[in-house]
Amino acid sequence: MTATIASPLTLPCGATLKNRIAKGAMTEGLGDARNRATEAHVRLYRRWAEGGAGMLLTGNVQIDRRYMERPGNVAIDGPQSNEAIAALRDYAKAGTANGVHLWMQISHAGRQTPALVNKEPVGPSDKALDMPGAQFGKPRGLTGAEIEDVIRRFAFAASVARDTGFTGVQIHGAHGYLVSSFLSPDVNTRTDEWGGSLENRARLLLETVRAVRKAVGTDFPVSVKLNSADFQRGGFSHEDAIRVASWLNAEGLDLLEISGGTYEQPRLVGLDDMTLHPEKAETRRESTIAREAYFLEYAKDIRTATTMPLMVTGGFRSVAGMNAALASGTMDVVGIARPLCVDPEIADKLLSGAAAETPAYEKTLRLGPGILGPHSPVNLIKAMNGWGQQGWFCLQILRMGEGKNPDPKMGVFSAFRNYAKNEAKTASALQR
Ligand SMILES: Cc1cc2nc3c(=O)[nH]c(=O)nc-3n(C[C@H](O)[C@H](O)[C@H](O)COP(=O)(O)O)c2cc1C
């Protein structure tokens, strides 16, 4: 029988998702000054849980508070206080209401740790991001012992997720964060067993998957988010991604989520090059099955090399496109993220037929026509537009955390400014 967005899906570990729509991970920035979960997570995830999706991925939860993606992340990196455990339990309870799965995405930001969090991030090497502005410091290459520590931290955070009521975990292996940067020959220039050949570059990811599986057991969903490619010349290629996916398949993964790009090449949200050297950018292949889906062509190749369930995230906007992608047999779960910042109940509407498409917000998200668009050659404006858009979605999430409705009329320039202010304020309040 052909799967549609309404079909349930049973995963290799035995867990069943009630339908094929999953909310993609989105950083919330709602952690408190000690990076614990808060009442705002409870409000936000209760709303998303009631919104109809079969599975919700949390925003990236950090395994090391020194290297977070944002000052307001939740971090699980040591013994948890009773308060922290209670907050996670409340969060998990709210996000699993309505028979929904709630999977915790666990991550280490690596060289994409903003200077607001740490001016001296770490990575596979000392290669810094090639981006305008001074938002990211020059990283230091991790030692072998520190890499082993990273693996232990992933496993620890996963066990806390399970113990507190989350119903799955996802290792963030995409978007240029630590695990993803290890996969890239452009960034990972190590000469030890963690660098060089693809086998070595993928060692951190594979060892992490094994450690996490050991920590949570065989009956608990374990997922990875992987780039279909980095879209940067000399970076993690699509051919690399196919091989890594086949190795992950052999590890008995429950769901592989396919995305693509990094901060330098943010194809994950449909944006182009953000670097100081755009000549190194690679273009993305368009899908012929569902034109709206950014990474479907890449998923097709991964499908032929694997048997595990696949989720594809990025660009899905219509029921027709989602169902065509599922019917093609290329993938099993449709990931949607940004539309859920504008309409948290959209999954229900798509499933019931009350809506055929997600709400259109793209027009609001342009700083201005022509030179101010995402393809502007002016680096600073390009960066402002990119971060302004990101800020726009983040501010909608903060609104929902406060119990308010999203404000689709919000201007992108004011979002850029207010988001920056919010991040600085959150960083200065941190109790480290
Ligand atoms: C505000 C925002 C926050 C995000 N945070 C995360 C994150 O924490 N982890 C992650 O893997 N992806 C993150 N993403 C990427 C989304 O999960 C998704 O891959 C991307 O938005 C493309 O899907 P869409 O076109 O349905 O929005 C984020 C995207 C946005 C817009």
The ligand as a Gaussian input file, in Angstrom:
#p B3LYP/6-31G(d) Opt

LIG

0 1
 C       14.856000      28.797000      13.741000
 C       15.485000      27.520000      13.267000
 C       16.195000      26.744000      14.159000
 C       16.778000      25.538000      13.747000
 N       17.440000      24.766000      14.662000
 C       17.895000      23.545000      14.305000
 C       18.463000      22.671000      15.269000
 O       18.532000      22.959000      16.459000
 N       18.889000      21.459000      14.825000
 C       18.783000      21.078000      13.515000
 O       19.182000      19.972000      13.164000
 N       18.241000      21.882000      12.590000
 C       17.784000      23.093000      12.953000
 N       17.165000      23.878000      12.015000
 C       16.946000      23.347000      10.663000
 C       15.581000      22.665000      10.555000
 O       15.501000      21.504000      11.351000
 C       15.290000      22.253000       9.097000
 O       16.302000      21.352000       8.690000
 C       15.239000      23.451000       8.156000
 O       14.531000      24.534000       8.726000
 C       14.595000      23.088000       6.817000
 O       13.284000      22.633000       6.974000
 P       12.018000      23.590000       6.598000
 O       12.236000      24.013000       5.180000
 O       10.806000      22.737000       6.771000
 O       12.074000      24.752000       7.523000
 C       16.629000      25.107000      12.401000
 C       15.924000      25.908000      11.500000
 C       15.352000      27.093000      11.912000
 C       14.570000      27.903000      10.930000

